[in-house]
């Protein structure tokens, strides 16, 4: 798909993360604006939720409930279409901000955290993945994961795939029937490309936003990159949706680090039809 020109869906945001499509709406976190927005298929904002402690990862439970990472207080919130409430509190289990997560077919949530004081520019350290079960219990399911970021469940619920941003790689785990993670392995070495948000297509290939190169790449298990879409800025996260399920929605920041620090609204959603 080299040379493909993405279409602008919506702009005027601060920093968009974790897009997810459900029931004709695109939900997305505007991290620095402390809001979660739903957008219609033509890009109009239909609903906005205030998340004071900084939203991050988003995903849906099987009944359509939206789960939102509240990063700074290290909680998962849920939104049932009318009200927000706490889904799980991980503040006793993690020392640093929560980041992104994936949900399996049993509504078990696999969530990562920063692992170190990112804001203070402390040296990066490996961290853990936690599983939050439907009853609210929290279990450590993996350790020594380096800045776990975008995550997705593939292979009919049998595999969890996780982007490790600073290590420029994507790892994978087998998901046991009881939700345990085993057989950790390398899914893709991205050779310096730092993956942020990810999603999977129907063939099990991973689309990843590459923050440091401005690309969205499609990568196979083993590391072969089959497609690339380039932006002049930072590529952040992506999801598949739309009426056919084959529209790739991508969030990008089309500016510099100085623009970001200044609060310039240069984050946008684009799409291509695959």
C-alpha positions in Angstrom: 0.0 0.0 0.0 3.0 2.3 -0.4 1.8 5.5 -1.9 -1.8 5.2 -0.6 -3.2 8.6 0.4 -5.2 8.5 3.6 -8.5 10.4 3.9 -9.0 12.9 6.8 -11.9 11.9 9.0 -11.6 14.5 11.9 -9.0 16.9 13.2 -8.6 19.6 15.9 -7.5 17.2 18.7 -4.5 17.3 21.1 -3.3 13.7 21.0 -5.5 10.8 19.9 -4.9 7.3 21.2 -6.5 3.9 21.1 -9.3 4.2 18.5 -11.9 1.4 18.6 -15.0 0.9 16.4 -18.3 -0.3 17.7 -21.9 -0.1 16.4 -21.2 2.6 13.8 -19.1 4.8 16.1 -15.4 5.4 16.4 -14.3 5.9 20.0 -11.0 7.5 20.7 -9.0 8.9 23.7 -7.7 12.5 23.5 -5.1 11.9 26.1 -3.9 15.5 26.7 -7.4 16.9 26.6 -8.7 14.4 29.2 -11.6 13.3 27.0 -12.9 10.3 25.3 -14.9 11.1 22.1 -17.2 9.1 19.9 -17.2 10.0 16.2 -19.8 9.2 13.6 -18.7 7.5 10.4 -18.4 10.9 8.7 -16.2 12.3 11.5 -18.7 14.3 13.6 -18.4 14.2 17.4 -21.4 12.6 18.9 -20.4 12.2 22.5 -17.6 13.3 24.8 -16.7 11.9 28.2 -14.5 13.7 30.7 -11.7 11.5 32.2 -9.9 13.8 34.6 -6.9 11.4 35.3 -6.0 11.1 31.6 -7.6 8.5 29.4 -5.5 6.0 27.5 -6.4 2.5 26.2 -10.0 1.8 25.2 -11.9 -1.4 24.4 -15.3 -3.1 24.7 -16.6 -6.0 26.8 -18.7 -8.6 25.1 -22.0 -6.8 26.1 -20.9 -3.5 24.5 -19.7 -1.8 27.7 -16.8 0.5 27.0 -13.7 0.1 29.3 -11.4 3.1 29.6 -7.9 3.4 31.1 -7.7 6.2 33.7 -3.9 6.4 33.5 -2.8 8.6 36.4 -4.9 7.0 39.2 -4.3 3.5 37.7 -7.9 2.5 37.3 -10.1 1.0 34.7 -13.5 2.7 34.2 -16.5 1.4 32.4 -19.2 3.3 30.5 -22.5 1.7 29.9 -23.9 4.3 27.6 -25.2 6.6 30.3 -22.8 6.7 33.2 -19.1 6.1 34.2 -18.1 4.0 37.1 -15.0 2.1 38.4 -14.4 -1.3 36.8 -11.1 -2.1 38.6 -8.5 -0.4 40.7 -4.9 -1.3 40.0 -3.3 1.3 42.1 -2.2 -1.3 44.7 -0.7 -3.4 41.9 1.2 -0.9 39.9 3.5 2.0 40.7 3.2 3.9 37.4 0.6 5.0 35.0 -1.6 2.5 33.2 -1.3 2.4 29.4 -3.2 0.1 27.0 -4.9 -3.2 27.1 -6.7 -6.0 25.3 -9.8 -8.0 26.1 -10.3 -11.7 25.3 -13.5 -13.5 24.6 -14.1 -14.2 28.3 -14.0 -10.5 29.1 -10.6 -10.9 30.8 -8.5 -7.7 30.4 -4.7 -7.8 29.9 -3.3 -4.4 30.8 0.2 -2.9 31.0 1.7 0.1 32.7 4.6 2.4 32.0 6.9 0.7 34.5 8.9 3.8 35.4 8.5 7.5 35.9 8.1 8.4 32.2 7.2 12.0 33.0 10.4 12.7 35.0 12.5 11.1 32.2 13.7 8.3 34.5 15.6 5.4 32.9 13.2 2.9 31.4 12.6 -0.3 33.3 10.7 -3.5 32.4 7.3 -4.0 34.1 4.5 -6.5 34.3 1.2 -7.4 32.6 -1.8 -7.8 34.8 -5.0 -9.7 34.1 -8.3 -8.2 35.4 -11.0 -10.9 35.5 -14.7 -10.1 35.3 -15.0 -10.4 39.1 -12.5 -7.6 39.5 -9.6 -9.7 40.7 -6.2 -8.8 39.5 -3.4 -11.3 38.7 0.2 -10.8 37.4 0.4 -12.8 34.2 3.8 -11.7 32.7 6.9 -9.9 33.9 10.0 -8.2 32.3 7.8 -6.6 29.6 9.3 -3.4 28.2 6.9 -0.5 28.1 3.8 -2.6 27.0 1.7 -0.5 24.8 -0.9 -1.5 22.2 -2.3 -5.0 22.6 -4.7 -7.3 20.7 -6.0 -10.8 21.0 -5.7 -12.9 17.8 -5.9 -16.6 16.6 -9.5 -17.1 17.8 -8.6 -15.9 21.3 -5.5 -18.1 21.7 -2.8 -15.5 21.4 -2.1 -12.1 23.0 0.1 -9.7 21.0 1.8 -6.8 22.8 3.8 -3.9 21.4 7.0 -3.2 23.4 7.6 0.4 22.3 11.2 1.2 23.4 12.5 -2.2 22.4 11.1 -1.7 18.8 9.4 -5.1 18.8 6.1 -7.0 19.2 5.9 -10.0 21.4 3.3 -12.7 21.7 1.9 -15.1 24.4 -0.3 -18.1 24.3 -3.5 -17.6 26.3 -4.4 -20.7 28.4 -8.0 -21.7 29.1 -7.7 -20.2 32.6 -6.3 -16.9 31.3 -2.7 -17.6 32.1 0.0 -16.4 29.6 2.6 -18.9 28.5 5.1 -19.4 25.7 6.3 -15.8 25.4 8.0 -15.3 22.0 9.0 -12.6 19.5 6.3 -11.9 17.0 8.3 -9.2 15.1 11.6 -7.4 15.4 10.8 -4.0 13.9 14.4 -3.0 13.4 14.3 0.4 15.2 10.6 1.2 14.5 8.9 1.9 17.9 5.3 0.5 17.8 2.6 2.4 19.7 -1.0 1.3 19.1 -1.8 -1.9 17.2 -4.7 -3.8 15.7 -5.0 -7.1 13.9 -6.7 -7.9 10.5 -8.7 -11.0 9.7 -5.5 -12.9 8.7 -3.8 -12.3 12.0 -1.4 -9.7 10.6 -0.7 -6.7 12.9 -1.1 -3.1 11.9 1.1 -0.9 14.1 1.5 2.8 14.5 5.2 3.6 14.5 5.7 6.6 16.6 9.3 7.5 15.7 9.1 7.1 11.9 5.5 8.3 11.2 4.5 5.0 9.6 1.7 2.6 9.9 3.0 -0.8 9.0 1.4 -4.2 8.4 3.6 -6.9 9.8 3.4 -10.7 9.8 4.3 -13.1 12.5 8.1 -13.4 12.0 8.6 -9.7 11.2 7.9 -9.4 7.4 6.4 -6.0 6.7 3.9 -6.1 3.8 2.5 -2.6 3.7 3.4 0.9 4.9 1.5 4.2 5.1 3.5 7.3 5.9 2.6 10.5 7.7 4.6 13.7 8.2 4.6 13.5 12.0 4.0 10.8 14.6 1.9 7.8 13.8 0.1 6.7 17.0 -2.6 4.1 16.9 -5.1 2.3 14.6 -8.1 0.0 14.4 -10.2 -1.7 11.8 -13.9 -0.9 11.5 -16.4 0.8 9.3 -19.4 -0.9 7.6 -17.2 -3.6 6.0 -14.8 -4.0 8.9 -12.0 -3.2 6.4 -11.6 0.5 7.0 -8.3 1.2 8.8 -8.7 4.2 11.1 -5.4 5.8 12.1 -4.5 8.5 14.6 -1.5 10.8 13.9 0.0 14.0 15.3 1.0 16.2 12.4 3.4 18.4 14.1 6.6 18.6 16.1 7.4 17.8 19.7 7.4 21.6 20.3 3.8 21.8 18.9 2.8 19.0 21.2 4.3 20.7 24.2 2.6 23.9 23.3 -0.8 22.2 23.1 -1.3 22.8 19.4 -4.3 20.8 18.2 -2.5 18.9 15.4 -3.8 15.4 16.1 -6.2 13.9 13.6 -8.0 10.7 12.5 -7.4 9.4 9.0 -8.6 6.3 7.2 -7.9 4.1 4.2 -10.1 1.3 2.9 -8.2 -2.0 2.6 
